[in-house]
Amino acid sequence: MDLKGKKALVTGATGFIGGRLAERLVTEGIQVRALTRTPANGQWLAELGVELVPGDITDPASLRTAIAGCQLVFHAAAWVSEGGTKAEVWAVNVTGTQNVVDAALVAGIERFVHLSSCAVYGSLQQPNIDENTPTRMRGNLYGDSKVAAEDVVFRAYRAQGLPVVIARASQVYGPRSRQYTIRQIEIIKAGKMVLIDKGRHLCKPIYIDNLIDGLILCAQVEAAVGEAINFTDDAPIPWREFYGAYGRMLGINSFPAVPFALAWLIGYYNEITARLRGKKASLNRGILMTHRSSNSFSNQKARELLGWEPNVDLAQGMMLTEAWLRAEGYL
């Protein structure tokens, strides 16, 4: 599909991935409309020529207004916070996705690209997991909600013919990333970075621009319709290498380490004390388990079906990320 002259609705456009996607789409000659709950947060996008439309994916009426006249939808809005109840997470990630799908069906959208996550595989602890691997729920609110959201999208494809593509991203880092960039710098600067099992377990990074390349190809390639596609840079790397790159930006070459058993106990203690305060622990066993992972994901389907390549490797990605961090005053 030639995207030139098309109009795209981007949900989650004031977030990390949606914002970079909106920025890139504009440079590709695509008219971009951004759904935003707080238009003031999107003024930097408006300055690039993005049309800001107030609304929320939990508000079906606002979606019908926002999607009118669009041919493409990139659905990147999601609840990604580590806090929140199941009702709150489901309202955004599952019911919200259903609302966007319903609006897309009414509008006759030509391509619906849904941003999902490799978390849908349920942390199988297997190498080279590909798209033939069934998704599964395992009691993790975020991962389970993304499985349920994918079911919503695929039902619309199978039952109603909505031309969908599901993009499953691994651990996305780069400029503006709170989860895998800014927070890491803040933790290191505070002297609180501690590696689990000497950081030997696996991180599966993907640089933001590599993912954006893939999302745009999902909208362009006809053979992608009806498919789920993994997006991850090539070989996974040890966490010590990933965090080490951030440490070197700050002149720090090593971090203390603890065995996983001790980290697990700390996470459990944090959960108990947080529960007594009516809150959710930010450092919990679920977070710690991601740092004991032996998962890795195959990107072969993206390469063969889309002609996609992760053009920015880790060294270059970290160089670009460091330049942004310095420009923004984090370093």
Secondary structure, DSSP 8 states (H G I E B T S, - for coil): ---TT-EEEEETTTSHHHHHHHHHHHHTT-EEEEEES-GGGGHHHHTTT-EEEE--TT-HHHHHHHHTT-SEEEE------S---HHHHHIIIIIHHHHHHHHHHHHT-SEEEEEEEGGGG-----SSB-TTS-----S-HHHHHHHHHHHHHHHHHHHH---EEEEEE-EEESTT-IIIIIHHHHHHHTT---EEGGG-SEE-EEEHHHHHHHHHHHHH-GGGTTEEEEE--SS-EEHHHHHHHHHHHTT-----EE-HHHHHHHHHHHHHHHHHTTS--SS-HHHHHHTT----B--HHIIIII-----S-HHHHHHHHHHHHHHTT--
